[in-house]
């Protein structure tokens, strides 16, 4: 399996500095700053990138689970909401809320929910993040 990479460059101090993040193959490049991370400034931040990775991984794992069960999804759309909170030990990602909507012909809700839960438990990014953060799931049929 290939090793995936990304790079980040930061210039200046924490609150006034700025940086850029770039994925290894150049599919994404963006600016980030103190304001984009801890306030509502322009640019991205590490937590948004984690949310992108988690929503992408979950959507793929869910689609695979559906196909393995004999259901071909028309679409699976997932939003991941990453919560960065300040605790006694400093800032940390405490919770990720996955909200997914699947357009899956011929499936009943109970089967849909079971497969969604399996995808939440087994996608590689969920497995990476679940020891440190609570992961919730809301799954709805379109």
FISE-55791 format. One record per atom (N, C-alpha, C): atom name; residue number from 1; y, z, x. Coordinates in pm, whole numbers. Atoms other than C-alpha are relative to their C-alpha. Layout:
! FISE-55791
{atomo->CA; num->NUM; c2->Y; c3->Z; c1->X}
...
END
This chain:
! FISE-55791
{atomo->N; num->1; c2->-118; c3->0; c1->85}
{atomo->CA; num->1; c2->0; c3->0; c1->0}
{atomo->C; num->1; c2->125; c3->0; c1->89}
{atomo->N; num->2; c2->-123; c3->3; c1->-80}
{atomo->CA; num->2; c2->351; c3->-73; c1->127}
{atomo->C; num->2; c2->73; c3->134; c1->-6}
{atomo->N; num->3; c2->-87; c3->-118; c1->-3}
{atomo->CA; num->3; c2->589; c3->204; c1->226}
{atomo->C; num->3; c2->138; c3->-44; c1->-48}
{atomo->N; num->4; c2->-130; c3->34; c1->58}
{atomo->CA; num->4; c2->910; c3->196; c1->22}
{atomo->C; num->4; c2->110; c3->77; c1->72}
{atomo->N; num->5; c2->-109; c3->-64; c1->-72}
{atomo->CA; num->5; c2->1244; c3->273; c1->185}
{atomo->C; num->5; c2->132; c3->-16; c1->-74}
{atomo->N; num->6; c2->-139; c3->11; c1->42}
{atomo->CA; num->6; c2->1607; c3->330; c1->104}
{atomo->C; num->6; c2->84; c3->66; c1->108}
{atomo->N; num->7; c2->-89; c3->-60; c1->-99}
{atomo->CA; num->7; c2->1906; c3->419; c1->318}
{atomo->C; num->7; c2->125; c3->52; c1->-70}
{atomo->N; num->8; c2->-127; c3->-54; c1->48}
{atomo->CA; num->8; c2->2216; c3->626; c1->261}
{atomo->C; num->8; c2->89; c3->24; c1->121}
{atomo->N; num->9; c2->-99; c3->-29; c1->-104}
{atomo->CA; num->9; c2->2531; c3->650; c1->469}
{atomo->C; num->9; c2->114; c3->78; c1->-65}
{atomo->N; num->10; c2->-108; c3->-85; c1->49}
{atomo->CA; num->10; c2->2788; c3->924; c1->416}
{atomo->C; num->10; c2->107; c3->10; c1->107}
{atomo->N; num->11; c2->-112; c3->-12; c1->-94}
{atomo->CA; num->11; c2->3132; c3->935; c1->577}
{atomo->C; num->11; c2->97; c3->104; c1->-53}
{atomo->N; num->12; c2->-97; c3->-102; c1->38}
{atomo->CA; num->12; c2->3364; c3->1235; c1->572}
{atomo->C; num->12; c2->-65; c3->129; c1->-44}
{atomo->N; num->13; c2->52; c3->-130; c1->43}
{atomo->CA; num->13; c2->3332; c3->1585; c1->437}
{atomo->C; num->13; c2->-59; c3->-10; c1->-141}
{atomo->N; num->14; c2->72; c3->2; c1->127}
{atomo->CA; num->14; c2->3146; c3->1683; c1->121}
{atomo->C; num->14; c2->88; c3->-40; c1->-118}
{atomo->N; num->15; c2->-79; c3->22; c1->121}
{atomo->CA; num->15; c2->3429; c3->1681; c1->-133}
{atomo->C; num->15; c2->91; c3->-122; c1->6}
{atomo->N; num->16; c2->-90; c3->114; c1->-10}
{atomo->CA; num->16; c2->3651; c3->1403; c1->2}
{atomo->C; num->16; c2->-68; c3->-125; c1->55}
{atomo->N; num->17; c2->71; c3->112; c1->-59}
{atomo->CA; num->17; c2->3392; c3->1181; c1->168}
{atomo->C; num->17; c2->-60; c3->-92; c1->-105}
{atomo->N; num->18; c2->68; c3->93; c1->90}
{atomo->CA; num->18; c2->3197; c3->894; c1->22}
{atomo->C; num->18; c2->-114; c3->-67; c1->75}
{atomo->N; num->19; c2->114; c3->63; c1->-64}
{atomo->CA; num->19; c2->2883; c3->698; c1->84}
{atomo->C; num->19; c2->-51; c3->-118; c1->-78}
{atomo->N; num->20; c2->69; c3->110; c1->65}
{atomo->CA; num->20; c2->2661; c3->408; c1->-1}
{atomo->C; num->20; c2->-150; c3->25; c1->8}
{atomo->N; num->21; c2->146; c3->-9; c1->8}
{atomo->CA; num->21; c2->2295; c3->396; c1->-102}
{atomo->C; num->21; c2->-50; c3->-142; c1->-20}
{atomo->N; num->22; c2->56; c3->135; c1->11}
{atomo->CA; num->22; c2->2082; c3->84; c1->-62}
{atomo->C; num->22; c2->-152; c3->9; c1->3}
{atomo->N; num->23; c2->146; c3->5; c1->-3}
{atomo->CA; num->23; c2->1720; c3->18; c1->-149}
{atomo->C; num->23; c2->-44; c3->-96; c1->110}
{atomo->N; num->24; c2->51; c3->72; c1->-115}
{atomo->CA; num->24; c2->1503; c3->-129; c1->123}
{atomo->C; num->24; c2->1; c3->-150; c1->-12}
{atomo->N; num->25; c2->3; c3->145; c1->19}
{atomo->CA; num->25; c2->1469; c3->-478; c1->-22}
{atomo->C; num->25; c2->133; c3->-54; c1->-51}
{atomo->N; num->26; c2->-132; c3->45; c1->43}
{atomo->CA; num->26; c2->1834; c3->-488; c1->-130}
{atomo->C; num->26; c2->14; c3->-22; c1->-149}
{atomo->N; num->27; c2->-8; c3->17; c1->144}
{atomo->CA; num->27; c2->1761; c3->-481; c1->-503}
{atomo->C; num->27; c2->111; c3->82; c1->-64}
{atomo->N; num->28; c2->-108; c3->-83; c1->51}
{atomo->CA; num->28; c2->2020; c3->-210; c1->-550}
{atomo->C; num->28; c2->83; c3->51; c1->118}
{atomo->N; num->29; c2->-91; c3->-62; c1->-95}
{atomo->CA; num->29; c2->2324; c3->-99; c1->-354}
{atomo->C; num->29; c2->115; c3->58; c1->-81}
{atomo->N; num->30; c2->-107; c3->-63; c1->76}
{atomo->CA; num->30; c2->2582; c3->146; c1->-483}
{atomo->C; num->30; c2->74; c3->105; c1->80}
{atomo->N; num->31; c2->-83; c3->-104; c1->-59}
{atomo->CA; num->31; c2->2857; c3->383; c1->-389}
{atomo->C; num->31; c2->-29; c3->134; c1->-66}
{atomo->N; num->32; c2->10; c3->-134; c1->59}
{atomo->CA; num->32; c2->2838; c3->758; c1->-438}
{atomo->C; num->32; c2->99; c3->92; c1->68}
{atomo->N; num->33; c2->-101; c3->-94; c1->-49}
{atomo->CA; num->33; c2->3070; c3->1053; c1->-391}
{atomo->C; num->33; c2->-24; c3->136; c1->-64}
{atomo->N; num->34; c2->5; c3->-133; c1->60}
{atomo->CA; num->34; c2->3118; c3->1420; c1->-471}
{atomo->C; num->34; c2->31; c3->-11; c1->-150}
{atomo->N; num->35; c2->-40; c3->13; c1->140}
{atomo->CA; num->35; c2->3291; c3->1317; c1->-795}
{atomo->C; num->35; c2->-107; c3->-69; c1->-83}
{atomo->N; num->36; c2->103; c3->68; c1->79}
{atomo->CA; num->36; c2->3011; c3->1080; c1->-901}
{atomo->C; num->36; c2->-123; c3->88; c1->-17}
{atomo->N; num->37; c2->117; c3->-88; c1->11}
{atomo->CA; num->37; c2->2758; c3->1356; c1->-843}
{atomo->C; num->37; c2->28; c3->125; c1->-82}
{atomo->N; num->38; c2->-26; c3->-130; c1->63}
{atomo->CA; num->38; c2->2924; c3->1675; c1->-965}
{atomo->C; num->38; c2->107; c3->-4; c1->-109}
{atomo->N; num->39; c2->-101; c3->16; c1->104}
{atomo->CA; num->39; c2->3195; c3->1540; c1->-1195}
{atomo->C; num->39; c2->-34; c3->-128; c1->-77}
{atomo->N; num->40; c2->25; c3->125; c1->72}
{atomo->CA; num->40; c2->3233; c3->1209; c1->-1383}
{atomo->C; num->40; c2->67; c3->-117; c1->71}
{atomo->N; num->41; c2->-64; c3->106; c1->-77}
{atomo->CA; num->41; c2->3356; c3->983; c1->-1103}
{atomo->C; num->41; c2->-80; c3->-129; c1->2}
{atomo->N; num->42; c2->62; c3->132; c1->-14}
{atomo->CA; num->42; c2->3277; c3->617; c1->-1036}
{atomo->C; num->42; c2->-115; c3->5; c1->100}
{atomo->N; num->43; c2->111; c3->10; c1->-93}
{atomo->CA; num->43; c2->2951; c3->530; c1->-865}
{atomo->C; num->43; c2->-125; c3->67; c1->-53}
{atomo->N; num->44; c2->128; c3->-57; c1->37}
{atomo->CA; num->44; c2->2598; c3->661; c1->-870}
{atomo->C; num->44; c2->-18; c3->136; c1->67}
{atomo->N; num->45; c2->32; c3->-125; c1->-67}
{atomo->CA; num->45; c2->2428; c3->975; c1->-742}
{atomo->C; num->45; c2->-152; c3->11; c1->12}
{atomo->N; num->46; c2->145; c3->-11; c1->-17}
{atomo->CA; num->46; c2->2083; c3->1086; c1->-628}
{atomo->C; num->46; c2->-75; c3->30; c1->-129}
{atomo->N; num->47; c2->70; c3->-34; c1->124}
{atomo->CA; num->47; c2->1996; c3->1227; c1->-970}
{atomo->C; num->47; c2->-17; c3->-122; c1->-91}
{atomo->N; num->48; c2->16; c3->123; c1->77}
{atomo->CA; num->48; c2->2064; c3->894; c1->-1143}
{atomo->C; num->48; c2->-110; c3->-88; c1->58}
{atomo->N; num->49; c2->105; c3->81; c1->-63}
{atomo->CA; num->49; c2->1839; c3->724; c1->-890}
{atomo->C; num->49; c2->-138; c3->58; c1->-28}
{atomo->N; num->50; c2->126; c3->-63; c1->39}
{atomo->CA; num->50; c2->1566; c3->978; c1->-963}
{atomo->C; num->50; c2->-32; c3->-35; c1->-146}
{atomo->N; num->51; c2->20; c3->37; c1->140}
{atomo->CA; num->51; c2->1615; c3->908; c1->-1335}
{atomo->C; num->51; c2->-47; c3->-145; c1->-12}
{atomo->N; num->52; c2->42; c3->141; c1->2}
{atomo->CA; num->52; c2->1584; c3->533; c1->-1271}
{atomo->C; num->52; c2->-146; c3->-13; c1->44}
{atomo->N; num->53; c2->138; c3->6; c1->-50}
{atomo->CA; num->53; c2->1266; c3->584; c1->-1069}
{atomo->C; num->53; c2->-97; c3->55; c1->-103}
{atomo->N; num->54; c2->92; c3->-64; c1->94}
{atomo->CA; num->54; c2->1113; c3->815; c1->-1328}
{atomo->C; num->54; c2->-16; c3->-84; c1->-127}
{atomo->N; num->55; c2->11; c3->81; c1->122}
{atomo->CA; num->55; c2->1197; c3->599; c1->-1631}
{atomo->C; num->55; c2->-78; c3->-128; c1->27}
{atomo->N; num->56; c2->74; c3->121; c1->-34}
{atomo->CA; num->56; c2->1063; c3->290; c1->-1454}
{atomo->C; num->56; c2->-148; c3->27; c1->18}
{atomo->N; num->57; c2->140; c3->-35; c1->-25}
{atomo->CA; num->57; c2->743; c3->458; c1->-1339}
{atomo->C; num->57; c2->-70; c3->36; c1->-131}
{atomo->N; num->58; c2->59; c3->-40; c1->127}
{atomo->CA; num->58; c2->677; c3->616; c1->-1679}
{atomo->C; num->58; c2->-24; c3->-121; c1->-90}
{atomo->N; num->59; c2->13; c3->117; c1->87}
{atomo->CA; num->59; c2->739; c3->290; c1->-1868}
{atomo->C; num->59; c2->-118; c3->-87; c1->44}
{atomo->N; num->60; c2->112; c3->79; c1->-49}
{atomo->CA; num->60; c2->492; c3->106; c1->-1644}
{atomo->C; num->60; c2->-133; c3->70; c1->-26}
{atomo->N; num->61; c2->124; c3->-76; c1->22}
{atomo->CA; num->61; c2->229; c3->383; c1->-1666}
{atomo->C; num->61; c2->-36; c3->2; c1->-149}
{atomo->N; num->62; c2->24; c3->-1; c1->144}
{atomo->CA; num->62; c2->268; c3->400; c1->-2045}
{atomo->C; num->62; c2->-51; c3->-137; c1->-45}
{atomo->N; num->63; c2->45; c3->135; c1->35}
{atomo->CA; num->63; c2->233; c3->22; c1->-2076}
{atomo->C; num->63; c2->-144; c3->-22; c1->43}
{atomo->N; num->64; c2->137; c3->12; c1->-48}
{atomo->CA; num->64; c2->-84; c3->36; c1->-1866}
{atomo->C; num->64; c2->-95; c3->79; c1->-88}
{atomo->N; num->65; c2->84; c3->-82; c1->87}
{atomo->CA; num->65; c2->-225; c3->321; c1->-2075}
{atomo->C; num->65; c2->-22; c3->-64; c1->-135}
{atomo->N; num->66; c2->13; c3->69; c1->129}
{atomo->CA; num->66; c2->-155; c3->130; c1->-2394}
{atomo->C; num->66; c2->-95; c3->-120; c1->12}
{atomo->N; num->67; c2->87; c3->117; c1->-20}
{atomo->CA; num->67; c2->-319; c3->-186; c1->-2257}
{atomo->C; num->67; c2->-145; c3->41; c1->22}
{atomo->N; num->68; c2->136; c3->-49; c1->-25}
{atomo->CA; num->68; c2->-621; c3->12; c1->-2133}
{atomo->C; num->68; c2->-68; c3->43; c1->-130}
{atomo->N; num->69; c2->53; c3->-43; c1->129}
{atomo->CA; num->69; c2->-662; c3->144; c1->-2490}
{atomo->C; num->69; c2->-10; c3->-115; c1->-100}
{atomo->N; num->70; c2->13; c3->116; c1->86}
{atomo->CA; num->70; c2->-650; c3->-209; c1->-2631}
{atomo->C; num->70; c2->125; c3->-38; c1->-78}
{atomo->N; num->71; c2->-126; c3->29; c1->68}
{atomo->CA; num->71; c2->-285; c3->-222; c1->-2740}
{atomo->C; num->71; c2->96; c3->-68; c1->98}
{atomo->N; num->72; c2->-96; c3->70; c1->-86}
{atomo->CA; num->72; c2->-43; c3->-475; c1->-2592}
{atomo->C; num->72; c2->140; c3->30; c1->-50}
{atomo->N; num->73; c2->-135; c3->-33; c1->45}
{atomo->CA; num->73; c2->309; c3->-337; c1->-2608}
{atomo->C; num->73; c2->92; c3->-122; c1->7}
{atomo->N; num->74; c2->-106; c3->100; c1->-5}
{atomo->CA; num->74; c2->590; c3->-575; c1->-2697}
{atomo->C; num->74; c2->107; c3->48; c1->96}
{atomo->N; num->75; c2->-97; c3->-59; c1->-92}
{atomo->CA; num->75; c2->824; c3->-336; c1->-2514}
{atomo->C; num->75; c2->-17; c3->151; c1->4}
{atomo->N; num->76; c2->-11; c3->-145; c1->-18}
{atomo->CA; num->76; c2->856; c3->17; c1->-2380}
{atomo->C; num->76; c2->133; c3->24; c1->67}
{atomo->N; num->77; c2->-131; c3->-31; c1->-57}
{atomo->CA; num->77; c2->1206; c3->149; c1->-2319}
{atomo->C; num->77; c2->13; c3->150; c1->14}
{atomo->N; num->78; c2->-3; c3->-143; c1->-30}
{atomo->CA; num->78; c2->1254; c3->487; c1->-2154}
{atomo->C; num->78; c2->132; c3->38; c1->63}
{atomo->N; num->79; c2->-116; c3->-63; c1->-62}
{atomo->CA; num->79; c2->1558; c3->698; c1->-2077}
{atomo->C; num->79; c2->-49; c3->129; c1->64}
{atomo->N; num->80; c2->30; c3->-127; c1->-66}
{atomo->CA; num->80; c2->1517; c3->978; c1->-1823}
{atomo->C; num->80; c2->132; c3->73; c1->23}
{atomo->N; num->81; c2->-121; c3->-82; c1->-16}
{atomo->CA; num->81; c2->1777; c3->1256; c1->-1831}
{atomo->C; num->81; c2->-32; c3->112; c1->99}
{atomo->N; num->82; c2->24; c3->-96; c1->-108}
{atomo->CA; num->82; c2->1781; c3->1454; c1->-1506}
{atomo->C; num->82; c2->107; c3->109; c1->-6}
{atomo->N; num->83; c2->-91; c3->-115; c1->7}
{atomo->CA; num->83; c2->1933; c3->1801; c1->-1527}
{atomo->C; num->83; c2->15; c3->63; c1->138}
{atomo->N; num->84; c2->-33; c3->-67; c1->-126}
{atomo->CA; num->84; c2->2102; c3->1925; c1->-1208}
{atomo->C; num->84; c2->74; c3->127; c1->-36}
{atomo->N; num->85; c2->-59; c3->-128; c1->37}
{atomo->CA; num->85; c2->2175; c3->2294; c1->-1251}
{atomo->C; num->85; c2->18; c3->88; c1->122}
{atomo->N; num->86; c2->-25; c3->-94; c1->-108}
{atomo->CA; num->86; c2->2315; c3->2566; c1->-1030}
{atomo->C; num->86; c2->-70; c3->132; c1->-33}
{atomo->N; num->87; c2->71; c3->-126; c1->16}
{atomo->CA; num->87; c2->2089; c3->2868; c1->-987}
{atomo->C; num->87; c2->31; c3->93; c1->115}
{atomo->N; num->88; c2->-22; c3->-98; c1->-106}
{atomo->CA; num->88; c2->2069; c3->3166; c1->-755}
{atomo->C; num->88; c2->-19; c3->-59; c1->139}
{atomo->N; num->89; c2->28; c3->61; c1->-130}
{atomo->CA; num->89; c2->1933; c3->2949; c1->-473}
{atomo->C; num->89; c2->85; c3->-125; c1->25}
{atomo->N; num->90; c2->-82; c3->120; c1->-13}
{atomo->CA; num->90; c2->2194; c3->2673; c1->-524}
{atomo->C; num->90; c2->-37; c3->-101; c1->-106}
{atomo->N; num->91; c2->24; c3->106; c1->96}
{atomo->CA; num->91; c2->2171; c3->2341; c1->-702}
{atomo->C; num->91; c2->-144; c3->-48; c1->7}
{atomo->N; num->92; c2->135; c3->54; c1->5}
{atomo->CA; num->92; c2->1837; c3->2202; c1->-815}
{atomo->C; num->92; c2->-24; c3->-77; c1->-128}
{atomo->N; num->93; c2->43; c3->73; c1->120}
{atomo->CA; num->93; c2->1678; c3->1958; c1->-1055}
{atomo->C; num->93; c2->-98; c3->91; c1->-73}
{atomo->N; num->94; c2->79; c3->-98; c1->75}
{atomo->CA; num->94; c2->1540; c3->2189; c1->-1322}
{atomo->C; num->94; c2->-83; c3->-63; c1->-112}
{atomo->N; num->95; c2->69; c3->59; c1->114}
{atomo->CA; num->95; c2->1436; c3->1955; c1->-1602}
{atomo->C; num->95; c2->29; c3->-149; c1->-5}
{atomo->N; num->96; c2->-17; c3->142; c1->26}
{atomo->CA; num->96; c2->1383; c3->1589; c1->-1680}
{atomo->C; num->96; c2->-53; c3->-26; c1->-141}
{atomo->N; num->97; c2->38; c3->35; c1->137}
{atomo->CA; num->97; c2->1378; c3->1473; c1->-2041}
{atomo->C; num->97; c2->-27; c3->-149; c1->-6}
{atomo->N; num->98; c2->36; c3->140; c1->21}
{atomo->CA; num->98; c2->1192; c3->1148; c1->-2098}
{atomo->C; num->98; c2->7; c3->-30; c1->-148}
{atomo->N; num->99; c2->-11; c3->46; c1->139}
{atomo->CA; num->99; c2->1282; c3->967; c1->-2419}
{atomo->C; num->99; c2->-43; c3->-146; c1->-2}
{atomo->N; num->100; c2->54; c3->135; c1->-1}
{atomo->CA; num->100; c2->1076; c3->658; c1->-2487}
{atomo->C; num->100; c2->-18; c3->-54; c1->-141}
{atomo->N; num->101; c2->24; c3->71; c1->125}
{atomo->CA; num->101; c2->1055; c3->405; c1->-2766}
{atomo->C; num->101; c2->-90; c3->-118; c1->34}
{atomo->N; num->102; c2->92; c3->109; c1->-23}
{atomo->CA; num->102; c2->761; c3->169; c1->-2779}
{atomo->C; num->102; c2->-17; c3->-87; c1->-122}
{atomo->N; num->103; c2->31; c3->95; c1->105}
{atomo->CA; num->103; c2->717; c3->-140; c1->-2984}
{atomo->C; num->103; c2->-143; c3->-45; c1->28}
{atomo->N; num->104; c2->143; c3->20; c1->-28}
{atomo->CA; num->104; c2->337; c3->-148; c1->-3002}
{atomo->C; num->104; c2->-71; c3->-36; c1->-130}
{atomo->N; num->105; c2->66; c3->41; c1->124}
{atomo->CA; num->105; c2->175; c3->-353; c1->-3278}
{atomo->C; num->105; c2->-140; c3->61; c1->-14}
{atomo->N; num->106; c2->135; c3->-43; c1->33}
{atomo->CA; num->106; c2->-131; c3->-203; c1->-3448}
{atomo->C; num->106; c2->-39; c3->141; c1->42}
{atomo->N; num->107; c2->36; c3->-135; c1->-46}
{atomo->CA; num->107; c2->-115; c3->151; c1->-3305}
{atomo->C; num->107; c2->47; c3->104; c1->-102}
{atomo->N; num->108; c2->-44; c3->-111; c1->85}
{atomo->CA; num->108; c2->-100; c3->473; c1->-3506}
{atomo->C; num->108; c2->74; c3->102; c1->87}
{atomo->N; num->109; c2->-85; c3->-93; c1->-74}
{atomo->CA; num->109; c2->138; c3->753; c1->-3409}
{atomo->C; num->109; c2->-80; c3->98; c1->85}
{atomo->N; num->110; c2->80; c3->-99; c1->-76}
{atomo->CA; num->110; c2->-133; c3->1000; c1->-3298}
{atomo->C; num->110; c2->-51; c3->-62; c1->130}
{atomo->N; num->111; c2->48; c3->68; c1->-120}
{atomo->CA; num->111; c2->-281; c3->748; c1->-3054}
{atomo->C; num->111; c2->116; c3->-27; c1->96}
{atomo->N; num->112; c2->-121; c3->26; c1->-79}
{atomo->CA; num->112; c2->67; c3->650; c1->-2935}
{atomo->C; num->112; c2->43; c3->126; c1->75}
{atomo->N; num->113; c2->-43; c3->-125; c1->-62}
{atomo->CA; num->113; c2->156; c3->1015; c1->-2867}
{atomo->C; num->113; c2->-96; c3->43; c1->111}
{atomo->N; num->114; c2->100; c3->-39; c1->-100}
{atomo->CA; num->114; c2->-170; c3->1082; c1->-2680}
{atomo->C; num->114; c2->14; c3->-84; c1->127}
{atomo->N; num->115; c2->-14; c3->87; c1->-117}
{atomo->CA; num->115; c2->-123; c3->782; c1->-2452}
{atomo->C; num->115; c2->132; c3->28; c1->72}
{atomo->N; num->116; c2->-130; c3->-34; c1->-61}
{atomo->CA; num->116; c2->244; c3->870; c1->-2395}
{atomo->C; num->116; c2->-11; c3->127; c1->82}
{atomo->N; num->117; c2->17; c3->-127; c1->-73}
{atomo->CA; num->117; c2->149; c3->1225; c1->-2293}
{atomo->C; num->117; c2->-79; c3->-22; c1->128}
{atomo->N; num->118; c2->77; c3->32; c1->-120}
{atomo->CA; num->118; c2->-111; c3->1088; c1->-2052}
{atomo->C; num->118; c2->83; c3->-68; c1->105}
{atomo->N; num->119; c2->-89; c3->68; c1->-95}
{atomo->CA; num->119; c2->149; c3->861; c1->-1894}
{atomo->C; num->119; c2->97; c3->99; c1->63}
{atomo->N; num->120; c2->-91; c3->-102; c1->-54}
{atomo->CA; num->120; c2->387; c3->1155; c1->-1857}
{atomo->C; num->120; c2->-69; c3->84; c1->107}
{atomo->N; num->121; c2->74; c3->-84; c1->-94}
{atomo->CA; num->121; c2->120; c3->1360; c1->-1681}
{atomo->C; num->121; c2->-44; c3->-75; c1->125}
{atomo->N; num->122; c2->65; c3->73; c1->-109}
{atomo->CA; num->122; c2->-10; c3->1082; c1->-1459}
{atomo->C; num->122; c2->82; c3->-102; c1->74}
{atomo->N; num->123; c2->-77; c3->96; c1->-80}
{atomo->CA; num->123; c2->270; c3->852; c1->-1351}
{atomo->C; num->123; c2->34; c3->67; c1->133}
{atomo->N; num->124; c2->-21; c3->-60; c1->-132}
{atomo->CA; num->124; c2->323; c3->904; c1->-976}
{atomo->C; num->124; c2->131; c3->78; c1->14}
{atomo->N; num->125; c2->-128; c3->-71; c1->-13}
{atomo->CA; num->125; c2->687; c3->1008; c1->-1014}
{atomo->C; num->125; c2->-5; c3->132; c1->-78}
{atomo->N; num->126; c2->19; c3->-127; c1->73}
{atomo->CA; num->126; c2->598; c3->1269; c1->-1281}
{atomo->C; num->126; c2->-79; c3->98; c1->86}
{atomo->N; num->127; c2->82; c3->-88; c1->-83}
{atomo->CA; num->127; c2->330; c3->1407; c1->-1050}
{atomo->C; num->127; c2->80; c3->54; c1->118}
{atomo->N; num->128; c2->-85; c3->-44; c1->-111}
{atomo->CA; num->128; c2->583; c3->1424; c1->-767}
{atomo->C; num->128; c2->98; c3->108; c1->-45}
{atomo->N; num->129; c2->-109; c3->-87; c1->43}
{atomo->CA; num->129; c2->853; c3->1599; c1->-970}
{atomo->C; num->129; c2->-43; c3->123; c1->-80}
{atomo->N; num->130; c2->38; c3->-108; c1->92}
{atomo->CA; num->130; c2->654; c3->1825; c1->-1205}
{atomo->C; num->130; c2->-20; c3->136; c1->66}
{atomo->N; num->131; c2->9; c3->-136; c1->-54}
{atomo->CA; num->131; c2->588; c3->2108; c1->-959}
{atomo->C; num->131; c2->134; c3->73; c1->5}
{atomo->N; num->132; c2->-130; c3->-65; c1->-12}
{atomo->CA; num->132; c2->963; c3->2173; c1->-933}
{atomo->C; num->132; c2->87; c3->-9; c1->-122}
{atomo->N; num->133; c2->-85; c3->21; c1->117}
{atomo->CA; num->133; c2->1103; c3->2054; c1->-1264}
{atomo->C; num->133; c2->-87; c3->-10; c1->-125}
{atomo->N; num->134; c2->67; c3->15; c1->129}
{atomo->CA; num->134; c2->999; c3->2085; c1->-1627}
{atomo->C; num->134; c2->24; c3->-143; c1->-48}
{atomo->N; num->135; c2->-13; c3->136; c1->52}
{atomo->CA; num->135; c2->933; c3->1741; c1->-1777}
{atomo->C; num->135; c2->-35; c3->3; c1->-148}
{atomo->N; num->136; c2->21; c3->7; c1->145}
{atomo->CA; num->136; c2->973; c3->1695; c1->-2153}
{atomo->C; num->136; c2->-16; c3->-146; c1->-40}
{atomo->N; num->137; c2->21; c3->136; c1->47}
{atomo->CA; num->137; c2->876; c3->1391; c1->-2358}
{atomo->C; num->137; c2->26; c3->-8; c1->-150}
{atomo->N; num->138; c2->-17; c3->36; c1->140}
{atomo->CA; num->138; c2->998; c3->1248; c1->-2686}
{atomo->C; num->138; c2->-40; c3->-147; c1->-10}
{atomo->N; num->139; c2->53; c3->136; c1->11}
{atomo->CA; num->139; c2->799; c3->936; c1->-2781}
{atomo->C; num->139; c2->6; c3->-44; c1->-146}
{atomo->N; num->140; c2->-14; c3->53; c1->135}
{atomo->CA; num->140; c2->877; c3->721; c1->-3084}
{atomo->C; num->140; c2->-46; c3->-143; c1->-5}
{atomo->N; num->141; c2->34; c3->138; c1->26}
{atomo->CA; num->141; c2->734; c3->403; c1->-3224}
{atomo->C; num->141; c2->124; c3->-72; c1->-55}
{atomo->N; num->142; c2->-115; c3->78; c1->47}
{atomo->CA; num->142; c2->993; c3->131; c1->-3279}
{atomo->C; num->142; c2->-26; c3->-51; c1->-141}
END
